[in-house]
Amino acid sequence: MLIPIIVIVSAAAGIGIYILIRNVVLRKKGSEIIRTAELEGENIKKEKIFQAKEKFLQLKSEHEAFINEKNNQLHQLETKVKQKEMSIGQQSNELARKIKENDQIKENLKNQLELLNKKKEEYEQLHNEAIHKIEEVAGMTAQAA
């Protein structure tokens, strides 16, 4: 009767040791799985942070290129506006010069017209005097002659 008890005790001890060893092995595997999962999680986190930084740098670069392009366009427009302003200023100066020149020509023509009118009056007066003298010398009027 001792043998069956020893067999039962041995079997119970074997099962107990098996369960104990199994629990230790499972805990070790569980810890290893958790550690592996944490490492993978950290690696994924680092990768996502790296990707986010790369995307940020890409977007920043694109934005800077866009801003530079807009600044260049703005600079070109400013240059065109300055050139137009200079052109308009030159045209304005040229117009003012021509107006002044036209005013001088107008004044000169007015003076020449006044001089011509005076000469015409003098001519008519001399002509009338000449006719009058001829009439006196001839003793008759121009209509009678």
Buried (B, 14 or more C-beta within 10 A) or exposed (E): EEEEEEEEEEEEEEEEEEEEEEEEEEEEEEEEEEEEEEEEEEEEEEEEEEEEEEEEEEEEEEEEEEEEEEEEEEEEEEEEEEEEEEEEEEEEEEEEEEEEEEEEEEEEEEEEEEEEEEEEEEEEEEEEEEEEEEBEEEEEEEEEE
